[in-house]
């Protein structure tokens, strides 16, 4: 990456895959209080715990064999894109919460993030995309770009664990229309580059004991910060 951008955070996710039957992660164990609502759908074997957390919303969805912990921004201003704050700050707090949990033994772990940067114009957006994805040349007249790649990495210090590091880059135009009494009052457009991260342990990699999961969580977030140009030294 040739340039550092001020990435804002739309959402963060941590997933447990291959979860033993009947095992759940409680909302209270993360936040310290009961969730605002709990939804149970026995037919789908789905349980959802959710409520406000910091300046966003925390949702824990438990499916058969899988638990997803998602921290997402909530819309507050119709003229601006929802955000939890800068990725450097939000990811550090979320990582600390996850590392404090006592997690069950599972088959795989994963983390995800949806991040945005706002170049201000289609021209700036095109130039930003070229700098962020220098490996590919789409031509000077291209727009509405999308590029996804997986780069596998081995971690000798974590029992030789192998991770998938998926990045999906998109050049987007966000448009918001405000209505009052069925009449459009105005339209707001935001040019953005969106980065979707999905970092997960490879299906052929055996995880260490659950007590060591915080080492993997730290590796996830370190990789995410490296991919976005954030200084890991500032976050331990």
Secondary structure, DSSP 8 states (H G I E B T S, - for coil): --S----EEEEEEEEEES--TT----HHHHHSS--SEEEEEGGGTEEEEEEEETTEEEEEEEETTEEEEEEEE----TTS----SBHHHHHHHHHHHHHTS-----SEEEEEEEEEE--SSHHHHHHHHHHHTTT----TT--S-EEEEE--EEEGGGTTEEEEEEEEEEEEEEEEEEEETTEEEEEEEEEEEEEEEEEEE-TT-----GGGHHHHHHHHHHHHHHHHT--GGGG-
